[in-house]
Amino acid sequence: MVASCYILFSKSLNKFYIGATQTSVMQRLEKHNKHSYGSHQYTARANDWEVFLILETKNYSHAIRIERKIKAMKSKTFIKNLKKYPELQIKLIKQTST
């Protein structure tokens, strides 16, 4: 099974959400938009989340390390650059592989 770190974007909030999953990102997206994770969760603030970027990994622990690294950057610019520059994605995956 492939794990993924994924980034969602909400136009209404102009915000990103970063997560990791062992299941289908599209299934996760549907659950986020339906507020299946509870009304007090971050993604419950909107129902227009769209997939911005998916980074596939070999295992879930690697996906979590990528998620934490992106969150630690605390930067919309970094997230946008991840999509804009594929070499940045490769570098991030290599940095978090161990």
N, C-alpha and C positions, 0 to 999 in steps of 0.2 A: 504494500500500500504506500502511496506517495503522500507525504505531508506537504503542507504549504504555509507560507506566511502570506497574508493577503492585506491589501490596503483598500478600504472603501472610501468613497467621497460622497458627501451630501451637499447638493447645490443650495438647498434652503438654509442650511447651517453654515455653509462655506467651511466645512470641517472634514478632517480625515479621521478614519478609525483604522487602527492596525491590530490584526489578530493572527492567530495560528490555528490550524485545523488538521485533523487526520481524515476528515471527510471531504466531500465535494464543496468547493468554495461557493458554487451556485446554490447549494442547499443552505449553507450558512447565510448567504445573502438574503435568501427568502425568509429565513427565521429572524434575521435582524430587522427586516422591513415589516414583518408581522408582529414584532415585539415579543417573540417567543421566549426571550431570555428575561422577561420581567419589565415592568413599567419604570423601574428605577435605574435601569441600566443606561449607559451612555448612548447606545444606539437607539433607545426608545424615544429620544428627542426628535427623531425624524423618521419618515417612511419612504424617503427617496434615495436611499443608499444605492450607489452603483459601484461595480468593481473598477478600481483605478489601476491596480497592479497585482499580479500574482507571482510569487517567487517559490517555485517548487524545490523541495529538498528531499533527501533520501530518508530522513526520519523526523519524527515529531520534535525531538529535543533540539535538532538543528533549526527547525522552524521557530521554536521558542527563542533561541539565541538571536536569530535575525530580528524577530519582533522586538526583543528587548533593546537591541542595538539601535533600531530605528526610533523607538520611543525615547531612548536616551539622548538622541540628537535634538529632540524638541524643535524641529525645524520643518516648516512647510516647504521651504526651498529645497531642502535635502530630499524630501519625498518627491517633489516634482522632478528633481534632477535624476532620481532613480529611474523614472519612466523615460526621461529624455535621453539619458546616456546609458545604454546597455552595459558599457564597460564598468560603470559604477555598481551595477547589480552583480556583475562577476566578482568585483573586488570585495563587496560586502559578503557574498556567499563564501569566498575563500577566507576572509577574516574570521568568520564565525564557524568555520568547519570543524574546529577542534575544541 
